[in-house]
Amino acid sequence: MTREELLKRTHEFLQRLSDEKLVEVHDFAEYLTSRREQYTLREGMTILSAKSGSLSFLNDEREDIYTVSDGVTPK
């Protein structure tokens, strides 16, 4: 089924719904659209952050920076 056919059939179903059910369908469609937009935004931010290198300093951190005696006050 093509997109146009699907839209036409969906429109026909929507025409038969009560106002209350039509509001529910609208709210659900709005939710799906919002969720997709949030996903797209989150993915874009992840890609930009990775390309910027702003956290690259974390790759240079040595494992032996801290020792057991760090923070221990001598007596």
MODELLER restraints for C-alpha pairs under 7 A, 6 or more apart:
rsr = mdl.restraints
at = mdl.atoms
rsr.add(forms.Gaussian(group=physical.xy_distance, feature=features.Distance(at['CA:14:A'], at['CA:22:A']), mean=6.67, stdev=0.5))
